[in-house]
């Protein structure tokens, strides 16, 4: 086992540990900060695997944009900052589903590779990655951007209680008498004479 393997396993352990803290904490803001640690550890894994472009995209897009969007959504909706009692639900069902999914993925991985050694292809370049993203994956890329925009607009609408509220029925203003023209002597008959 080389130093690269040890570093990869250590970063993976940090990612898994902070991921567990994300779903087990009662504080929403702390969950967002644990998510930053988890995504940062994943970016470190990408750096160890010499995928620098993917690592920096992970940092810029996920840590720099998505987590900030989540934290702004928490702040805009005036969610409680401290511990929330309504987040204290029994976790056995989620643990059972997570364990079943993990075991299923592990069995699929072992069955697919049988511990064989896989030769890595040549390192990619930013040109090749950009060509793939904007030629083959442009539609999912645009759908994701519209989804994030809709989430931000939804957070703003939820945070503003005055948007979408029906106006209350205000009493009709009292009609005032028309002003009397100057020089008419105060008479209101048809001829305008006093």
GINOR-V697857 format. One record per residue. N is the residue number from 1. RES is the residue in one letter. PHI is phi as a letter, one per 30 degrees, with the letter a starting at -180 (none if undefined). OMEGA is omega as a letter, one per 40 degrees, with the letter a starting at -180 (999 if undefined). Layout:
n=N res=RES phi=PHI omega=OMEGA
n=N res=RES phi=PHI omega=OMEGA
This chain:
n=1 res=X phi=none omega=a
n=2 res=X phi=c omega=i
n=3 res=X phi=d omega=i
n=4 res=X phi=d omega=i
n=5 res=X phi=d omega=i
n=6 res=X phi=d omega=i
n=7 res=X phi=d omega=i
n=8 res=X phi=d omega=i
n=9 res=X phi=d omega=i
n=10 res=X phi=d omega=i
n=11 res=X phi=d omega=i
n=12 res=X phi=d omega=i
n=13 res=X phi=d omega=i
n=14 res=X phi=d omega=i
n=15 res=X phi=d omega=a
n=16 res=X phi=d omega=i
n=17 res=X phi=d omega=i
n=18 res=X phi=d omega=i
n=19 res=X phi=d omega=i
n=20 res=X phi=d omega=i
n=21 res=X phi=d omega=i
n=22 res=X phi=d omega=a
n=23 res=X phi=d omega=a
n=24 res=X phi=c omega=a
n=25 res=X phi=d omega=i
n=26 res=X phi=c omega=a
n=27 res=X phi=c omega=a
n=28 res=X phi=d omega=a
n=29 res=X phi=d omega=i
n=30 res=X phi=d omega=i
n=31 res=X phi=d omega=i
n=32 res=X phi=d omega=i
n=33 res=X phi=d omega=i
n=34 res=X phi=d omega=i
n=35 res=X phi=d omega=i
n=36 res=X phi=d omega=i
n=37 res=X phi=d omega=a
n=38 res=X phi=d omega=a
n=39 res=X phi=d omega=i
n=40 res=X phi=d omega=i
n=41 res=X phi=d omega=i
n=42 res=X phi=d omega=i
n=43 res=X phi=d omega=i
n=44 res=X phi=d omega=i
n=45 res=X phi=d omega=i
n=46 res=X phi=d omega=i
n=47 res=X phi=d omega=i
n=48 res=X phi=d omega=i
n=49 res=X phi=d omega=i
n=50 res=X phi=h omega=i
n=51 res=X phi=c omega=a
n=52 res=X phi=d omega=a
n=53 res=X phi=d omega=i
n=54 res=X phi=d omega=i
n=55 res=X phi=d omega=a
n=56 res=X phi=d omega=i
n=57 res=X phi=d omega=i
n=58 res=X phi=e omega=a
n=59 res=X phi=d omega=a
n=60 res=X phi=d omega=a
n=61 res=X phi=d omega=a
n=62 res=X phi=d omega=a
n=63 res=X phi=d omega=a
n=64 res=X phi=d omega=a
n=65 res=X phi=c omega=a
n=66 res=X phi=d omega=a
n=67 res=X phi=d omega=i
n=68 res=X phi=d omega=i
n=69 res=X phi=d omega=i
n=70 res=X phi=d omega=a
n=71 res=X phi=d omega=i
n=72 res=X phi=d omega=i
n=73 res=X phi=d omega=i
n=74 res=X phi=d omega=a
n=75 res=X phi=d omega=a
n=76 res=X phi=d omega=a
n=77 res=X phi=d omega=i
n=78 res=X phi=h omega=i
n=79 res=X phi=d omega=i
n=80 res=X phi=d omega=a
n=81 res=X phi=d omega=a
n=82 res=X phi=d omega=i
n=83 res=X phi=d omega=i
n=84 res=X phi=c omega=i
n=85 res=X phi=d omega=a
n=86 res=X phi=d omega=i
n=87 res=X phi=d omega=a
n=88 res=X phi=c omega=i
n=89 res=X phi=c omega=i
n=90 res=X phi=d omega=a
n=91 res=X phi=c omega=a
n=92 res=X phi=d omega=a
n=93 res=X phi=d omega=i
n=94 res=X phi=d omega=i
n=95 res=X phi=d omega=i
n=96 res=X phi=d omega=i
n=97 res=X phi=d omega=i
n=98 res=X phi=d omega=i
n=99 res=X phi=d omega=i
n=100 res=X phi=d omega=i
n=101 res=X phi=d omega=i
n=102 res=X phi=d omega=i
n=103 res=X phi=d omega=i
n=104 res=X phi=d omega=i
n=105 res=X phi=d omega=i
n=106 res=X phi=d omega=i
n=107 res=X phi=d omega=i
n=108 res=X phi=d omega=i
n=109 res=X phi=d omega=i
n=110 res=X phi=d omega=i
n=111 res=X phi=d omega=a
n=112 res=X phi=d omega=a
n=113 res=X phi=c omega=i
n=114 res=X phi=h omega=i
n=115 res=X phi=i omega=i
n=116 res=X phi=d omega=a
n=117 res=X phi=c omega=a
n=118 res=X phi=c omega=i
n=119 res=X phi=d omega=a
n=120 res=X phi=d omega=i
n=121 res=X phi=d omega=i
n=122 res=X phi=d omega=a
n=123 res=X phi=d omega=a
n=124 res=X phi=d omega=i
n=125 res=X phi=c omega=i
n=126 res=X phi=d omega=i
n=127 res=X phi=d omega=a
n=128 res=X phi=d omega=i
n=129 res=X phi=d omega=i
n=130 res=X phi=d omega=i
n=131 res=X phi=d omega=i
n=132 res=X phi=d omega=a
n=133 res=X phi=d omega=a
n=134 res=X phi=c omega=i
n=135 res=X phi=c omega=a
n=136 res=X phi=c omega=a
n=137 res=X phi=c omega=a
n=138 res=X phi=d omega=a
n=139 res=X phi=d omega=i
n=140 res=X phi=d omega=i
n=141 res=X phi=d omega=i
n=142 res=X phi=d omega=i
n=143 res=X phi=d omega=i
n=144 res=X phi=d omega=i
n=145 res=X phi=d omega=i
n=146 res=X phi=d omega=i
n=147 res=X phi=d omega=i
n=148 res=X phi=d omega=i
n=149 res=X phi=d omega=i
n=150 res=X phi=d omega=i
n=151 res=X phi=d omega=i
n=152 res=X phi=d omega=i
n=153 res=X phi=d omega=i
n=154 res=X phi=d omega=i
n=155 res=X phi=d omega=i
n=156 res=X phi=d omega=a
n=157 res=X phi=d omega=i
n=158 res=X phi=d omega=a
n=159 res=X phi=d omega=a
n=160 res=X phi=c omega=a
n=161 res=X phi=d omega=a
n=162 res=X phi=d omega=i
n=163 res=X phi=d omega=i
n=164 res=X phi=i omega=i
n=165 res=X phi=d omega=i
n=166 res=X phi=d omega=i
n=167 res=X phi=d omega=i
n=168 res=X phi=d omega=a
n=169 res=X phi=d omega=i
n=170 res=X phi=c omega=i
n=171 res=X phi=d omega=a
n=172 res=X phi=d omega=i
n=173 res=X phi=d omega=i
n=174 res=X phi=d omega=i
n=175 res=X phi=d omega=i
n=176 res=X phi=c omega=i
n=177 res=X phi=d omega=i
n=178 res=X phi=d omega=a
n=179 res=X phi=d omega=i
n=180 res=X phi=d omega=i
n=181 res=X phi=d omega=a
n=182 res=X phi=d omega=i
n=183 res=X phi=i omega=a
n=184 res=X phi=d omega=i
n=185 res=X phi=i omega=i
n=186 res=X phi=i omega=a
n=187 res=X phi=d omega=i
n=188 res=X phi=c omega=i
n=189 res=X phi=d omega=a
n=190 res=X phi=d omega=a
n=191 res=X phi=d omega=i
n=192 res=X phi=i omega=i
n=193 res=X phi=c omega=a
n=194 res=X phi=c omega=999
